[in-house]
Amino acid sequence: MPPGSVMKLVAALALLEAGREEASYTCRGQHLDRFGVERPCWNREGHGEVRLRTALGLSCNAWFYEQAPHIRWERYRALALELGIGAPWPRDQPLKVVDELPLEVAAADLPDVVVGDHPSVRVTPLSLLRAVSVIASRGLLIEPRFHGPSERTLTSLDRGALELLALGMEEATQSGTLLGALPPGVAAKTGTAPRPGGLGTRGFVVGYFPIGRPRYAFVVVKDRGRGAKDAAPFARAMVAAEARP
């Protein structure tokens, strides 16, 4: 399924490599790209001046649209694979549905791709769970298993870059899109993507907890709704259930 703004985590890695961590853009609720296409930010009133970490916490579409020309698709795709998105699954755990990451993306489509709204990019929730494990552990990809111990693989991703992604996810729960939606000690990222056929939207929340010493990673998909509004209550219930003595 199209993953929505969860894919901004991959875009952020690519932009960190491109030296865009301190790139500033003033979001006024919409963005006009170099091809003359105007796209709205989800916050029509705008987010004001934004940089990478805050753009993750606020999930600011306009900032990522502005930075899209600095992303090379082949590198974005390689980083997604390192995170486990689009990567193959272990032979003893075959899945009938796999991720879809195109080999090429037209420059005019890149803004929609980096915010996870383009139909050419489709991701399984289990792959998103792998990606969260890499961020939570600062580099260790943990394969979700239905039975037996999880397989763990050390990625080549920069630990400092993963730390900044983690801080952006913490900011989302402390002052961003998930403010007041999740208990303290949780790092998370929201996503909202159009459902095929124009049938509304699908909501996501991905994250991990506790922040200091992560033990759990999670992915919540609300088939009809939005990330922060409709998927977050289920994420909150899961976190609360695990926190009970």
Beta strands, then each sheet from edge to edge (+ up, - down):
strand 1: 25-27
strand 2: 30-32
strand 3: 38-40
strand 4: 48-50
strand 5: 140-142
strand 6: 152-154
strand 7: 187-194
strand 8: 201-209
strand 9: 216-222
sheet 1: 1+ 4-
sheet 2: 2+ 3-
sheet 3: 5+ 6-
sheet 4: 7+ 8- 9+
end
